[in-house]
Protein backbone atom coordinates (compact mmCIF):
# COMPACT_ATOMS: atom_id res chain seq x y z
CA UNK A 1 0.00 0.00 0.00
CA UNK A 2 1.35 3.43 -0.99
CA UNK A 3 0.49 6.44 1.12
CA UNK A 4 1.53 9.70 -0.49
CA UNK A 5 1.88 13.11 1.11
CA UNK A 6 2.01 16.54 -0.49
CA UNK A 7 5.62 17.18 -1.47
CA UNK A 8 6.53 13.49 -1.84
CA UNK A 9 8.65 12.83 -4.94
CA UNK A 10 8.58 9.73 -7.09
CA UNK A 11 10.73 8.61 -10.03
CA UNK A 12 9.26 7.85 -13.46
CA UNK A 13 12.11 6.64 -15.63
CA UNK A 14 14.48 9.60 -15.94
CA UNK A 15 11.75 12.00 -14.79
CA UNK A 16 10.63 12.90 -11.28
CA UNK A 17 7.18 14.01 -10.16
CA UNK A 18 5.99 15.70 -6.97
CA UNK A 19 2.70 15.07 -5.18
CA UNK A 20 0.59 18.24 -5.31
CA UNK A 21 -2.69 17.11 -3.80
CA UNK A 22 -4.05 14.14 -1.84
CA UNK A 23 -7.70 13.10 -1.86
CA UNK A 24 -7.92 10.67 1.05
CA UNK A 25 -11.64 10.02 0.48
CA UNK A 26 -10.98 8.70 -3.02
CA UNK A 27 -7.49 7.36 -2.12
CA UNK A 28 -5.89 9.33 -4.95
CA UNK A 29 -2.73 11.43 -5.07
CA UNK A 30 -2.19 13.97 -7.85
CA UNK A 31 1.34 14.44 -9.23
CA UNK A 32 2.98 17.06 -11.46
CA UNK A 33 6.12 16.23 -13.40
CA UNK A 34 9.04 18.29 -12.05
CA UNK A 35 10.42 19.04 -15.52
CA UNK A 36 9.04 19.35 -18.99
CA UNK A 37 8.86 16.28 -21.20
CA UNK A 38 11.80 15.90 -23.57
CA UNK A 39 9.46 16.52 -26.51
CA UNK A 40 7.73 19.87 -27.12
CA UNK A 41 4.15 19.99 -28.36
CA UNK A 42 1.75 22.26 -30.23
CA UNK A 43 -1.62 22.90 -28.64
CA UNK A 44 -3.17 22.71 -32.13
CA UNK A 45 -1.82 22.63 -35.68
CA UNK A 46 -3.97 25.61 -36.54
CA UNK A 47 -3.84 28.92 -34.71
CA UNK A 48 -7.08 28.29 -32.84
CA UNK A 49 -8.19 27.73 -29.28
CA UNK A 50 -11.68 26.70 -30.37
CA UNK A 51 -12.89 23.91 -28.11
CA UNK A 52 -10.16 24.65 -25.58
CA UNK A 53 -7.74 22.06 -24.26
CA UNK A 54 -10.40 19.31 -24.30
CA UNK A 55 -10.57 19.45 -28.12
CA UNK A 56 -6.87 20.12 -28.69
CA UNK A 57 -4.31 18.13 -30.62
CA UNK A 58 -2.07 18.34 -27.55
CA UNK A 59 -4.55 16.47 -25.37
CA UNK A 60 -4.87 13.61 -27.87
CA UNK A 61 -1.12 13.38 -28.55
CA UNK A 62 -0.13 13.68 -24.90
CA UNK A 63 -2.38 10.81 -23.84
CA UNK A 64 -1.34 8.66 -26.81
CA UNK A 65 2.39 9.31 -26.25
CA UNK A 66 2.10 8.80 -22.48
CA UNK A 67 0.38 5.46 -23.01
CA UNK A 68 3.30 4.26 -25.18
CA UNK A 69 6.19 5.82 -23.22
CA UNK A 70 8.19 3.17 -21.29
CA UNK A 71 9.41 5.91 -18.91
CA UNK A 72 6.02 5.69 -17.19
CA UNK A 73 5.63 1.88 -17.09
CA UNK A 74 6.55 1.91 -13.38
CA UNK A 75 3.37 3.81 -12.44
CA UNK A 76 0.85 2.35 -14.93
CA UNK A 77 -0.73 -0.10 -12.50
CA UNK A 78 -1.43 2.73 -10.04
CA UNK A 79 -2.77 5.24 -12.59
CA UNK A 80 -6.28 6.52 -12.00
CA UNK A 81 -7.85 8.19 -15.05
CA UNK A 82 -9.37 11.64 -14.72
CA UNK A 83 -13.17 12.05 -15.00
CA UNK A 84 -12.95 12.35 -18.79
CA UNK A 85 -10.93 9.10 -19.10
CA UNK A 86 -7.55 10.78 -19.76
CA UNK A 87 -4.51 9.27 -18.08
CA UNK A 88 -2.70 12.62 -18.03
CA UNK A 89 -3.49 16.29 -18.49
CA UNK A 90 -1.71 19.63 -18.16
CA UNK A 91 -2.29 22.12 -15.32
CA UNK A 92 -4.56 25.14 -15.39
CA UNK A 93 -3.43 28.62 -14.34
CA UNK A 94 -5.33 28.58 -11.03
CA UNK A 95 -3.65 25.36 -9.84
CA UNK A 96 -0.21 26.96 -10.08
CA UNK A 97 -0.71 30.71 -9.74
CA UNK A 98 -3.03 33.32 -8.33
CA UNK A 99 -6.12 34.16 -10.38
CA UNK A 100 -5.38 36.02 -13.58
CA UNK A 101 -7.97 38.01 -15.52
CA UNK A 102 -6.29 37.37 -18.87
CA UNK A 103 -7.32 33.74 -19.10
CA UNK A 104 -10.54 31.76 -19.17
CA UNK A 105 -11.15 30.78 -15.54
CA UNK A 106 -11.60 27.25 -14.19
CA UNK A 107 -13.36 26.49 -10.90
CA UNK A 108 -10.34 24.96 -9.17
CA UNK A 109 -8.16 25.89 -6.22
CA UNK A 110 -4.44 26.50 -6.17
CA UNK A 111 -2.56 23.37 -5.12
CA UNK A 112 -1.38 23.58 -1.48
CA UNK A 113 2.27 23.06 -2.37
CA UNK A 114 2.15 25.89 -4.92
CA UNK A 115 0.76 28.33 -2.33
CA UNK A 116 3.88 27.70 -0.21
CA UNK A 117 6.45 28.01 -3.00
CA UNK A 118 8.08 30.93 -4.71
CA UNK A 119 6.22 31.18 -8.07
CA UNK A 120 9.52 31.54 -9.90
CA UNK A 121 10.23 27.86 -9.10
CA UNK A 122 7.42 26.94 -11.50
CA UNK A 123 8.56 29.17 -14.27
CA UNK A 124 12.26 28.31 -14.21
CA UNK A 125 11.84 24.62 -14.96
CA UNK A 126 14.47 23.29 -17.32
CA UNK A 127 14.08 20.95 -20.25
CA UNK A 128 17.26 19.34 -21.57
CA UNK A 129 19.26 21.90 -19.59
CA UNK A 130 17.45 24.90 -21.08
CA UNK A 131 14.75 27.11 -19.61
CA UNK A 132 11.46 26.83 -21.42
CA UNK A 133 7.85 27.95 -21.44
CA UNK A 134 5.05 25.47 -20.87
CA UNK A 135 1.43 25.08 -21.89
CA UNK A 136 -1.49 25.51 -19.50
CA UNK A 137 -5.12 24.60 -20.29
CA UNK A 138 -6.67 28.07 -20.09
CA UNK A 139 -7.69 29.92 -23.26
CA UNK A 140 -6.82 33.62 -23.49
CA UNK A 141 -9.86 35.85 -23.02
CA UNK A 142 -10.76 37.82 -26.16
CA UNK A 143 -8.24 35.94 -28.31
CA UNK A 144 -9.20 33.08 -30.62
CA UNK A 145 -5.65 31.83 -31.19
CA UNK A 146 -3.89 31.61 -27.82
CA UNK A 147 -3.62 29.58 -24.63
CA UNK A 148 -1.96 30.38 -21.31
CA UNK A 149 1.69 29.55 -21.00
CA UNK A 150 4.22 29.88 -18.17
CA UNK A 151 7.14 32.24 -18.76
CA UNK A 152 10.73 31.29 -17.95
CA UNK A 153 11.58 34.75 -16.63
CA UNK A 154 8.39 35.77 -14.86
CA UNK A 155 7.10 35.04 -11.37
CA UNK A 156 3.51 34.71 -12.54
CA UNK A 157 1.54 33.42 -15.48
CA UNK A 158 0.93 36.30 -17.81
CA UNK A 159 1.76 34.93 -21.19
CA UNK A 160 -0.57 33.82 -23.96
CA UNK A 161 0.93 31.82 -26.81
CA UNK A 162 -0.42 31.00 -30.23
CA UNK A 163 -1.75 27.46 -30.36
CA UNK A 164 0.47 26.28 -33.24
CA UNK A 165 3.73 27.13 -31.45
CA UNK A 166 5.76 24.36 -29.78
CA UNK A 167 6.18 24.61 -25.99
CA UNK A 168 6.99 22.45 -23.02
CA UNK A 169 4.51 20.13 -21.35
CA UNK A 170 4.47 19.06 -17.69
CA UNK A 171 1.92 16.27 -17.30
CA UNK A 172 -0.34 15.89 -14.30
CA UNK A 173 -1.46 12.38 -13.35
CA UNK A 174 -3.26 10.62 -10.51
CA UNK A 175 -2.09 7.53 -8.63
CA UNK A 176 -4.08 5.17 -6.46
CA UNK A 177 -2.92 5.15 -2.85
CA UNK A 178 -4.47 1.86 -1.73
C-alpha positions in Angstrom: 0.0 0.0 0.0 1.3 3.4 -1.0 0.5 6.4 1.1 1.5 9.7 -0.5 1.9 13.1 1.1 2.0 16.5 -0.5 5.6 17.2 -1.5 6.5 13.5 -1.8 8.7 12.8 -4.9 8.6 9.7 -7.1 10.7 8.6 -10.0 9.3 7.8 -13.5 12.1 6.6 -15.6 14.5 9.6 -15.9 11.7 12.0 -14.8 10.6 12.9 -11.3 7.2 14.0 -10.2 6.0 15.7 -7.0 2.7 15.1 -5.2 0.6 18.2 -5.3 -2.7 17.1 -3.8 -4.0 14.1 -1.8 -7.7 13.1 -1.9 -7.9 10.7 1.0 -11.6 10.0 0.5 -11.0 8.7 -3.0 -7.5 7.4 -2.1 -5.9 9.3 -5.0 -2.7 11.4 -5.1 -2.2 14.0 -7.9 1.3 14.4 -9.2 3.0 17.1 -11.5 6.1 16.2 -13.4 9.0 18.3 -12.1 10.4 19.0 -15.5 9.0 19.3 -19.0 8.9 16.3 -21.2 11.8 15.9 -23.6 9.5 16.5 -26.5 7.7 19.9 -27.1 4.2 20.0 -28.4 1.7 22.3 -30.2 -1.6 22.9 -28.6 -3.2 22.7 -32.1 -1.8 22.6 -35.7 -4.0 25.6 -36.5 -3.8 28.9 -34.7 -7.1 28.3 -32.8 -8.2 27.7 -29.3 -11.7 26.7 -30.4 -12.9 23.9 -28.1 -10.2 24.6 -25.6 -7.7 22.1 -24.3 -10.4 19.3 -24.3 -10.6 19.5 -28.1 -6.9 20.1 -28.7 -4.3 18.1 -30.6 -2.1 18.3 -27.5 -4.6 16.5 -25.4 -4.9 13.6 -27.9 -1.1 13.4 -28.5 -0.1 13.7 -24.9 -2.4 10.8 -23.8 -1.3 8.7 -26.8 2.4 9.3 -26.2 2.1 8.8 -22.5 0.4 5.5 -23.0 3.3 4.3 -25.2 6.2 5.8 -23.2 8.2 3.2 -21.3 9.4 5.9 -18.9 6.0 5.7 -17.2 5.6 1.9 -17.1 6.6 1.9 -13.4 3.4 3.8 -12.4 0.9 2.4 -14.9 -0.7 -0.1 -12.5 -1.4 2.7 -10.0 -2.8 5.2 -12.6 -6.3 6.5 -12.0 -7.8 8.2 -15.0 -9.4 11.6 -14.7 -13.2 12.0 -15.0 -12.9 12.3 -18.8 -10.9 9.1 -19.1 -7.6 10.8 -19.8 -4.5 9.3 -18.1 -2.7 12.6 -18.0 -3.5 16.3 -18.5 -1.7 19.6 -18.2 -2.3 22.1 -15.3 -4.6 25.1 -15.4 -3.4 28.6 -14.3 -5.3 28.6 -11.0 -3.6 25.4 -9.8 -0.2 27.0 -10.1 -0.7 30.7 -9.7 -3.0 33.3 -8.3 -6.1 34.2 -10.4 -5.4 36.0 -13.6 -8.0 38.0 -15.5 -6.3 37.4 -18.9 -7.3 33.7 -19.1 -10.5 31.8 -19.2 -11.2 30.8 -15.5 -11.6 27.3 -14.2 -13.4 26.5 -10.9 -10.3 25.0 -9.2 -8.2 25.9 -6.2 -4.4 26.5 -6.2 -2.6 23.4 -5.1 -1.4 23.6 -1.5 2.3 23.1 -2.4 2.1 25.9 -4.9 0.8 28.3 -2.3 3.9 27.7 -0.2 6.5 28.0 -3.0 8.1 30.9 -4.7 6.2 31.2 -8.1 9.5 31.5 -9.9 10.2 27.9 -9.1 7.4 26.9 -11.5 8.6 29.2 -14.3 12.3 28.3 -14.2 11.8 24.6 -15.0 14.5 23.3 -17.3 14.1 20.9 -20.2 17.3 19.3 -21.6 19.3 21.9 -19.6 17.5 24.9 -21.1 14.8 27.1 -19.6 11.5 26.8 -21.4 7.8 27.9 -21.4 5.1 25.5 -20.9 1.4 25.1 -21.9 -1.5 25.5 -19.5 -5.1 24.6 -20.3 -6.7 28.1 -20.1 -7.7 29.9 -23.3 -6.8 33.6 -23.5 -9.9 35.9 -23.0 -10.8 37.8 -26.2 -8.2 35.9 -28.3 -9.2 33.1 -30.6 -5.6 31.8 -31.2 -3.9 31.6 -27.8 -3.6 29.6 -24.6 -2.0 30.4 -21.3 1.7 29.6 -21.0 4.2 29.9 -18.2 7.1 32.2 -18.8 10.7 31.3 -17.9 11.6 34.8 -16.6 8.4 35.8 -14.9 7.1 35.0 -11.4 3.5 34.7 -12.5 1.5 33.4 -15.5 0.9 36.3 -17.8 1.8 34.9 -21.2 -0.6 33.8 -24.0 0.9 31.8 -26.8 -0.4 31.0 -30.2 -1.8 27.5 -30.4 0.5 26.3 -33.2 3.7 27.1 -31.5 5.8 24.4 -29.8 6.2 24.6 -26.0 7.0 22.4 -23.0 4.5 20.1 -21.3 4.5 19.1 -17.7 1.9 16.3 -17.3 -0.3 15.9 -14.3 -1.5 12.4 -13.3 -3.3 10.6 -10.5 -2.1 7.5 -8.6 -4.1 5.2 -6.5 -2.9 5.2 -2.8 -4.5 1.9 -1.7 
